[in-house]
Amino acid sequence: MEKFYITTPIYYPSANFHIGHCYTTIIADSIARYNKLIGKDVFFLTGTDEHGEKIQKKAEIEGISPKEYVDKIVENAKDLWKCLDIEYTKFIRTTDEYHEEAVKKIFNKLYNQGDIYKGEYEGLYCTPCESFWTETQLVDGKCPDCGRDVHIVKEESYFFRLSKYQDRILDYISNHPDFIQPESRKNEMINNFLKPGLEDVCVSRTTFNWGIPITFDPKHVVYVWIDALTNYITALGYMSEDDTNFKKYWPANLHLVGKEIVRFHTIIWPAILMALDLPLPEKIFGHGWLIIDGGKISKSLGNYKDPREYIDKFGSDSIRYFSLREVPFGNDGSFSVSSLISRINSDLANILGNLLNRTISMSKKYFNGLIINEKVYDKIDDDLINYAENLYKIVDNNMNNLHISDALESIFELLRKCNKYIDETTPWILAKNDENKGRLGTVLYNLLECLRISSILLSPFIPNTSRETFKQLNTKNISYDSCKKFGGLELGSYVGEPKPLFKRFELEEEK
Ligand code: ME8
């Protein structure tokens, strides 16, 4: 069985997760579920990034230890993922003992082989981003990533010989055109960072102690990004007694990351892997941000709400659908309750929900719910059946290119065709004459079958809706292979009870 290893970034534990954090994880979950559906052996990793100065400071403010602080809020992340039906394989915490032990070994190995050396760091640091900057990289004297103040740090430090790997990374990128996606981010990395030349990076800190100590010099803790990036291999058991998963799943097929952390993932991470003599991930995709009023949704800007408020009101599948459909993957996209409501009303309630409801109701009304098909075809059926049978190929093509919004659009195209097919075949007129019963049965069968096929293909994206649709169709035939051939819906069984899939929301009321 082909394997597929996908990761999200590990999140800074926060009591204030917002819809922007959900965005990455919803996309990763949908890609993971899609790969499971098509028969791959999937490992989907997410987790929390729990060390660093920022966490230590927050814990100090609350008067508790950093570990107590992170323990308290890690549950918040897990609860949120549960509310969004995120089906991860593993949740890593960088405070997990196996991770800490592996990071120590990785650090020692790099030191012993000369890739890490001791020096003195003097420069600028952005604590919220846990990032080092040079004067020229600042924008208006502030952190180029988050726009906040930076401060001078001067301390004895260990350095990683990043500069040594510059040419190898450039070569690798040019020989592997898909390694960094989308193209614009690749060019940014090459032109802004790699070509001007890489400097060695500081990989230890001494001014705080909430981190993984360096075993041979314990007043230093490992720089949080080295600790964080290596989670992708330690979670699989790298440098531990049981590295079966590492052997099976590494290299990753896809690291999904927000655009502001592409630099860490496409420059520092490959260099660490090269130093460890490990293969590089197949693809790193830097997605855009969900924005509100032109700015990133952010805890510190205070322009966010707890995503659970939206989930409770609109449902997990609606939030998932919006995140996947509204923004072409890779671009920034704006989030607002009115655009969420428009999507729910137009796509989920009108196109999908209404189609299912009408079809099941007609089946109940005209055949007491019995699913029959005497194959009384008409030319008009060809387009619908052809499109339905080939839909999995269109979806697969889009998913291979991570065009998730287009994949969804192609499935909704089938549903739109079904709605048009109802208008053209006018089942309520066919029902008036007993002679047309055979044709009416075929028309309804075609519609029910299209709903079955589309729900199989929608199941990675809106899993609850697909489950409910299968229930109303009363079908057990929900395998991926069964959507490659029209006619998998079981004849002779009875459809379930019609129940609206989505509620329509009033825009005005929400404003
Ligand atoms: O960066 N829209 O953690 P983090 C879309 N611990 N994505 C957003 C977003 C928004 N408005 N706001 C945040 C870290 N994100 C590190 C990662 S990985 C080895 C270490 C995304 O909690 C952001 O782009 O600050 C990032 O990919 C993820 O949430 C985690 O952000």
Residues whose N, C-alpha, C, O or C-beta is under 5 A from the ligand:
A	BS01	ME8	P9 I10 Y11 Y12 G20 H21 Y23 T24 D49 A228 L229 V257 G258 K259 I261 G288 W289 L290 K296 I297
